[in-house]
Amino acid sequence: MIPFAAMENLLNTTAMGALLLLYVLMISYLGFRGYRKTRNSSDYLVAGRSANPFAMAMSYGAAFISTSALVGFGGIAGQFGMGLMWLVFMNIAFGVIVAFIWFGKRTRRIGVALDARTFPEFIGRRFQSSRMQYFIAAVIFCFIPLYSSVVLISGARFLQEVMSLPYTWVLGIFAVVVAVYVIFGGLRGVMYVDALIGSIMVGGMLLLLVLCYVKLGGVVSAHQALTDMAKLAAERLPREFALGHRGWTVMPEFNSVWWWTLVSSLMLGVGIGALAQPQLAVRFMTVKSDRELHRAVMVGSFFILCTAGAAYMIGALSNVFFFRDHGKLAIEVAKGNPDLIIPIYIHEALPPLVLYVFALTMLSAAMSTLSSLFHVTGSSIGYDICGKLRRDGESTAITRAGVGFGIVLSVIFALILPPGIVARGTAIFFGVCAAAFLPAYAAAIYWKRATRAGVWCSIVVGAGVSIFGLLFLHRKEAVMLGICKYLCGKTELIQAHPWPFVDPFVYALPLSLITLVAVSLFSAPPDETHLRRCFEARDL
């Protein structure tokens, strides 16, 4: 007779196998459907400019909110508390409402007028510079594999902890599965799959939040218990984490180390930085009219509230669970690595069958963002650089090869980056993108007087100041890289508080914007005929 425990394990394994099989079959079908409808570079790069508003909004949200948000930032909330909920507000306010209504409509119209199919091509054609297109594509190709690797790490670490799977094996599975439908299905395939994945993410995270409150005795009881733990922050956290920490249900002390980290790196860097993400901006060029963008606003806002909002709440509340069951705070249970807080909580708090559902949710979150990042990486090297060197520039084969090359780079980075890098790596990527691209992007759609020279200087200043800040001013990266210590004999150039904790985004973005305005005003105005072509475009 089979023991009950063995029978239970067999049933759980069978259920997980069936769930994964169904999941893979659905993704395969959607990827194949995208492949069948991809006939040219327009289909491959902008989904033929005919995407459904629901599919577009879910794809945008799924590309935006990945395991780096659910696992990485959820872990940061477990470490520092619900002040991170302000990031959800910033994501909705800037990442959806401002992005869709004020940036999306003009991006779509000008993109159609210029027949632009990628973010680098959009900026390059707007300012009549093929070299600018090549340069932006090269920057994207160099930096996005780093962000892709962060997403890979977050998903792999989750499955490593929850499912006891080898880390390198999980990385390989992610890369192969996503590669298949991105390489062959293009953006159509990506958006079809994202619509499914986004729905799974919303349902999974809402259910996880409900189960969290049930586990902790209800909403009021859970939040009161977390509030009562405030005194433990100073008593139990290491000194470098406790600076400014006043508990998990209140904002940190003003001007403290954690206040600057929360406000400058996370709220501002990630919140505003979403406006300048190439993989998100291209979504605006996939719909056929402004009406679709208006309809997508509510879907996108609801998606971010249910996914990121739930993850940050659960991360903070996990302290109650861990202290009750282990006598330790969440960051103590995770041995100082915030990336492990959410995986450990889910592994310990949920029964096996429910655990598998959330493993699928996290797998979906990783795959959705990875597919978008791999697609924009491939389009940058394959279409914007290599494709444009051809006379026709229409070969999707080159773009597909670029996707494959970007995937290989991302896997390599994921194998060599240090632990606990997920949230910080995401913040760095968003901040650098905003400083380098946001002034140019905003000027491209709103300021007719912006010139090619102004945009060139703005991009160089934004990227240059960001990199200088990371190497020589911001303590976390400066200490880790050691370049400032080697060249100047100290960990960072300015050691007076709060400068070692102010994210480079805070000063890089204003300098980039000032540079664009100043250089544009002192250079020859752009061609009027070209401006009329761009700004007089209407729904087509």
N, C-alpha and C positions, 0 to 999 in steps of 0.2 A: 504494500500500500504506500502511495506517495505521501510524504509528510506534508502537512498543511503549508509550512513556510516555503517548501520547494514548489508546491502547486501555485502559491501566490506569486512567487518570482516568475514562474513560467507564464502565468496569465499576464503579468505586467509586461514581460518581455514581448509577448505576442501582441498585446495592445499597442505597445510602442512601435513595434515593427509594422503593424498594419497602418498606424497613423502616419509613419514616415513614408510608407509606400504610397498611400493616398496623396500625401503632400507632394511627393516627387512626381507622381503621375499628373497632378493638376498643373504643376509648374512646367512640366514637359509639354503638356498640351498648349498652355498659354504661350510658351516660348516658340513652339512650332507654328502657332497661329500668327505670331509676330513675324516669323520667318517667311511664311506664305504671303504676307501682305507687304513685305519689304522688297521693292522692285528697283529702287534707285537710292541715291545718297540722301535725297530729301526725306524719304521714308525712314532711312536708317538713322538720320541725325535729328530730325524734328517730327517724326511720326506722321509725315505727310501733312502737317499743320491742320489736322482734323480730329484731335483727341477729344474724347468726351470729358465734360467738366468734372464729373466725379472721379474718373480715372486720372485726370490731370492733378486734381487736388490730393488724392490719395498717394499718387506717385511722388508729388512734391513733398508731402508730409513724411512718407516713408523714406525718401532720400535725405530728408532733413534730420529726422529722429531715428537714430540707429542704436545699436548696443552701446556705443560710446556715451549716449545720453542715458539709456536705461540702466546700464551696468556702471559706467564710469562716473557719471554725474549723480546717479542714485547712490553710489558709494560715497561721494563727496557730501551728499545730504546726510548720510549716516554718520559721517565724521563731524560735520559742522552744523547741520540742522536745517530747518524749514525756511531760513532766509533765502535759500536757493529757489523757492517758489517765485521770487521776483523774476527769475530767469524765464519762467513759463510765461509771465506777463510780457516780458520783452520779446520772446519768441513769437507770441501771437500778435502783439502790436506792430513790431517791425517785420518779423519774418513772414507774416501772412497779410495783415491788413495794409500796411504801407507797401509791402512788396507787390501784392496783387493789384491794388487799386492805383497807386501812384507810380510804381515802376513797371508793373506787368503790362498795362494797357499800352503805354508808349513803346515799350520794348517790342511787343507784338506788332504794332503798326509799323514802326521803323524797320523792324526785322523783315517784314513782308516787302516793304518798299525797296529795301536794299538786297533782297533775296539772301539774307544772312541765315546760316544754318547752325552756327556755333557761337559761343560767347566771344572768342578771339576774332572771328570773322565779323561779328556785329560791331565791335569796337574799331577794328581795322577799317571796315568800309565806311563807318560813320565819319571817321577822321581821314579817310582816303589815304591809308598807309598800309601796304602789304607787309612792310617790315614790322609794324606794330602788331599785326596779326601773328606773325612768326614769333615775335618776342613774347607776347602774352601766352601763346600756346606753349612755348618752351618753359615759361615759368610754371604754368599749370602742370606740364608733364613732369617737372622736377619736384614739385611740392605735393601734388595730390597722391602719388604713391605712398608718401609718408602718412598722410591722413588715412588712406586705405588700409595701411598696415595697422594703424591704431584701432580701426573698426574690426579688422581681422583678429587682433589680440583680444579685444573685449568679448567677441563671440566665442573664440577658442578657449579663453580662460573660464567663461561660464560653463561650457560643456565639459571642460576638464574637471572642474570642481563638482558639478552637479551629476554628470553622467560617468565620471571616472574614466574618461577617454584620454588617450595620449595627446598632448598639445600639438605636436607636429603632424599627427595624423588628422586632427580636426582642421588644421590650416589647409592641408591638401584637399580635403573634402569640400570646404568652402570655396576654394579657388576653382576647382574643377566644375562644380555644379553651377556656380555663377557664370563662369566663363562660357559654358555651353549656350545659355540662352541670351547672354549679352553679345557674344561674337556673332551668332547666327541671326538672332531676332532683332538686333539693333534697338533703338529707342521704343519702337512699337512693342517688342517683346518685353523690354524692361517695364514699360508702363502697364501692360496687361498683368504681369506678375506682381508689380507693386500694388495694384488695386486689390488683389487677393491678399497679399501679405499685409497691407495696411489694415484691412478688415480683421485679420487674425490678431494683429497687434492691439487694436482698440479693444476687442473682446477679451483678450488675454489679460491685459493690464487692468481693466476695470474689474474683472473677476478676482485678480490677485489682490487688489486694494480692498475689495469686500471681504475676502478671506483673512486679510491682515487684521481688519477691524474685528472680525469674529474671533480670531485667535487671541486678541488682546482685550476682549471683553466689551467691545462697543466703542463708538467714536469718542464719546465724552470721557470714558474711563481711560482710553489709550492716550488721548492728548493730555489729560490731567497727570497721568503717570510720567509722561515725557517731560512735562513742565516741572514736576517735582524733582527730576533728576538734574536740574541745572547746576546744583552745587558740585556735582561729580566732575564737571568739566575741568575745573581748576585742580581738583584732587587727583584725578585719574589720568588725564591726558598728558602726554609729554609737553614740556614747556613750549616748544616751537609750534605745537598745535593749539595750545590753550590761550595763546596771546589774543585777547579780544573776545574769546568765546564766553558768552553769558548764558548758555543753555541752548537747547535744540528747538525751542519754539519762539525765540526772539532774534532780532538782528544782532550781529556782533557789535562791540563797542566802536563808536566812531573813531576813525583814524588809526585803528589798530591794524595789526598785520593781516588778520583774517578779513576785516572790513575792506581793505584795499584789494585783497585777492578776490573776494566775492563781487565787489562793485566793478573794479577795473578789468579783471581778466574774464570773469564769467558773465555778469549782467551786461556790461558794455561790449566787451570783445566778442562774445558769442551772440548776444542779442542783436546788436547792430551789424555784426559781421555777416549775418545771414543774408543781408541785402546784396552782398558782393560775391556770393558763391556761384561759380560758373555752372556747376551741375544743377543748380536751382534756377538760375536765370534762363537757361535754355528751355525750361518747361513753359515759359510764357510764350514762346514761339511755336508751341505745338497746338494751340487752339485756333479756331477760325474766326472768332469775334470777341469783342469786349464782354459780351453777355456771358460767355462761358467763364470768364475770370470772375465776374461778380457772383455767379452761382457757386464758384469754388471757394469763396472766402469762408463761408460758414463750415463747410466740410473740413477745410484745412485747420481752422481754429479749433473745432471740436476734436480733431485728431490729435493735435499737440496737447490740448488740455487733458485728454484721456490717457495719453501715453507718457509724455514727460512729466506731467503733473502727478500722475499716479506713482511713477518711479521715485520721484523726490519725496513724496509723502511716505512711501514704504521705507525708503532708505533711512529717513529720520526716525520713524517709529520702530525700526528694527532694534534700536537701542533698548527699548522696553522689553522686547522679547529676549534679547541676549542677556540683559542684566537679570531678568527674572529666572532664566534657565541656567545661566553660566556664572552669574555674578560679575560679568565683564561688560564693558561697552563694546559697541559694534567694531570699532577700529582695533580694539584689543583682541577680539576674537579673530579678526582678519590679519593679525600680526603686523599691523602697520600698513597693509596694502589695501587702500579703499576699493580697488577693483574687485576684491573678493567679497565685499560685504553683502551685496545683493545675491550672488550665487550661493553663499553659505546660508543666508537666511532662507532662500527658497528651498535649498536642499534639506534643511532641518525642520522647517515649519510646515511643509506640504506633504501629503501622502503620495506614494509613488505614481499613481495614475494621474493625479493632478499635476505632479511634478513634470511629467512628460509633456503635458499640454503647454506648460510654460517654457520648457526647453524648446518646443516648437515656436513659441512666441519670440524668444530671444534669437533663435536661428533665423526667423523671418526678418527681425529687425536688422540683423547683420547683413543678410543677403540683399535686402532692399537698398540700403545705402551703398554697399559694395558694388552692386550692379550699376548704379548711377555714376559712381566714381570711376569704375573701370571704363564705362562708356565715354565719359568726358576725357579721360586719359587717352583712350584710343583715338577719339576724334581729334584731339589736339595734335598728336604726332602723326596720325594717319591721314587726316583730312587737311588740317590747317597748315601743316609743314610739308610732309611728303606729298600729299595729294595736290597741293597747290604748285608744286614743282613740276607736275605733269601738265600737259597742255589743256586737258579737259578737266582735271581735278575731280573726276566723278567716281573713281574706283573705290568701291566699298571693300574690296579685298585688302587694300593697304590699311584702311581704317580697322578692319578686323585683326590684322596683324599687329597694329598698334595696341589694341585692347589686350591681346595676348602678352605682349611685351610688358605692358603696365602691370598686369597681374603677377608676372614673374618677379618684377621689382618689389611689389607690395609684399609678397610672401617672404622675400629675402629680408626686407626691413622688419617684418613681424618676428622673424627669428632672432634678430640682434638687438632690438630696442629693449630698454630696462623695464622692470616691473613698475606698476603704479603710474604708467605714462598715459593712460587712456584719456582722462578728463583734461589734463594739462596739454597733451598733444592736440586735442580738439580745439582748445582755446587758442593755442599758438597758430594753428592753421586758419581759424576764422579771423583772428586779429590781423595776421599778415595779409590775407586776402582783402580785408576791409581797407587797410591803410594803402595798399598798392592799387586796388581796382575801384573802390567805391566812389571817390571823387570823379574819376574818369567816366565811370558808368553813369553817375547822376548827371554829369555835364553832357554826356552823349544824348540823353533823352530830354534835358530841360534847358540847357544853356547854349544858345546859338553862337555866342561870342567865343566859346571855348575853341582853342586852336590845337593843331597837331603838336606844336612845340610845347604848349602848356601841358597837354596830356602826357607826352613823353617824360617831361621833367617830374610831373606828379607821380607817375608810376615808379620812376627811379628813386625819388625821395621817399615815398611811402615804403617801398620794399627795403631800401637801404637803411632808413632809420629804424625800422622794425628789427632787422637783422642785427644792427649795431646794438640796439637795446637788449636783445636777447643774449648777445655775446658779452657785453661789457657793463650793463646796468641792472638788469633784472636778476636777482640773486639766484633763484632756483635754477635757471639755465646757465648763468655765468659760472656758478660753482660746479655744476655737472660737467660742462664742457672744458673748463679750466684754462681757456685761452687768455682771459683777462689776468688771471693769476700768473700765468707764464710770462706775459708781456709786460705787465705793470706791477707785479708783486703783491696785488691784493685781489680779493674775490670779486669786487665790483668797483667801478670808478668813483661813484658817489655813495658813501655809506651812511649818510645822515638820513634818519627816518623822515618820510616814508619811501624815499626813492627806490631802495632795493626791492620794494614790494609793489610798485606801481607798474602795471602792465605797459609794455612799449606802445600798445595800441593807443593809449591815452594821449601821447604826444605825437606819435607817427601820423595819425589820421589828420589832425589839424594842420601839421606842417605840409602834408601832401595836398590838402585843400588850398592852403594859402599859396603854395607853389603854383598850382594850376591856375588860380585866378590871376596872380601877379604876372606870370609868364604870358598868359593869354592876352592880357590887356596891353602888354608891351610888344606883342608880335602882330603880324599882319592878319586881318580878319579872314575867316574862311570864305570859300566860294558861295555866293548867294544862290546860284542855281542848284547846287548840291543841297544846300540847306532847305530850299523849298521842296525838293524831292523827299527829304527826310521828314520834315515837320508838317507838311500838308497832307501826309498820308492819312487815309481814313479806312474804315472797315472795307475789306475787299472780298 
